Amino acid sequence: MTELLRSLFESCVEIHPEDDILKIFKALPHCKGLLLFADESSRPILLIISADIRRLAVNRLSEDATVSGRRVKLKEITRYILCKCTYNDFASAFEHYKAAKTLFPSRLADHVNLPAINFVKISTAVKWPVFTVTNDLGRDSKTKYFGPFQSRKSASDFIDILENAFALCKKYCLIDDPQKATSCPYYQMGTCKAPCLGKLSKDLYLEQINDAVAAASGDWARLVTKLQSNMKGCAAQMQFEEAHLIKKQIEYLSELSKPEFDFISELSQMNLLHLDIGPKTKLPGKKTKDQLFMPFVVRAGVIYKLPDIAAGQTSEIVSAHLGPAPDIELLHQLSLVSYTLYRHSRSGLWLNLARLSQSEALEKITGYLTSPKPPPAQP
């Protein structure tokens, strides 16, 4: 057995074709985790996530498998069964990716099916900044990325809200062509302030862009409070038309409070916490086993695994040292986060720490640790 395989897994069972299945069954753990079948030369045969390591291993050993295009009996070519308990969905996906990246670096796409991930981006380096949907992340320091979104439609809806709330241009192909801009339907409907026609100065328009970027970054509630004050001022001065426009702007901005946008942030400001079920273990001074929980922090899109904690150790999460970042491409890490975060029925607790005070976060964490319950199905 190679040191590489031992470093990726927690335990290893050596088997032979004549071994009894029941003997193998008893030697394996009974938990959710990662499972690897390897041959006598320690070459990986099959890497798989299992809801029950023990049961799946025995089932697979009793079946035929396709290896290098040939149907073979898995038990006849398997010499080692390696496993690692992961206990929950996110840890399983994370550990599976890391193992596949190490064992199959040139064929990673054959073993890991990462979902497409959607972002909204805007570049401040161009003459007229515009929000657009993208599936990729660039390295331009003047481009901001927001996400991750659960779908391309959700990302497009996010842009529509910002454009409507701040009267941003929706026809950028016309913005530098004043002659054609007069035919713009948004100008004719009065929903655009027409910087292309000089109805609004470029400096003021860029200020609106900056406010839209702040709202997209999660600061929309402060803007709503400011607008409410402005609306009351306009109403007091009998400027009812202006007050009505501000009211519509507030209504648009309030749409950013929809649950589908709860975890959206500017990438460099991303600060997510995920807590889920871990192993049960005996803590010092106790006779019975306590339930431990596995915390993960996602900072600026990078996943960090924190030490397991028990109920009552809430402060351990707040003060924990993140340690080194995993050697995984940033887009792949965000895909792993998005895959688990936007599942129809996600497990564990997910918090957007960028939008919570420390006391609010601690209250939610404590509540989950003392009474972990599955959340309702996500829309």
Buried (B, 14 or more C-beta within 10 A) or exposed (E): EEEEBEEBBEBBBEBEEEBEBEEBBEBBBEBBBBBBBBEEEBEBBBBBBBEBBBEBBBEBBEEEBEBEEEEBEBBEBBBBBBBBBBBBBBBBBBBBBBBBBBBBEEEBEEBBEBEEBBBBBBBBEEEBBBBEBBEEBEEEEEBBBBBBBBEEEBBBBBBBBBBBBBBBBBBBEBBEEEEEBEEBEBBEEEBBBBBBBEEBEEEEBBEBBEBBBBBBBBBBBEBBEEBEEBBEEBBEEEBEEBBEBBBEBBEBBBBBEBEBBBBBBBBEEBBBBBBBBBBEEEEEEEEEEEEBBBBBBBBBBBBBBBEBBBBEBBEBBEEBEEEEEBEBEBBBBBBBBBBBBBBEEBBBBBBBBBBBEEEEBBEBBEEBBEEBEEEEEBE
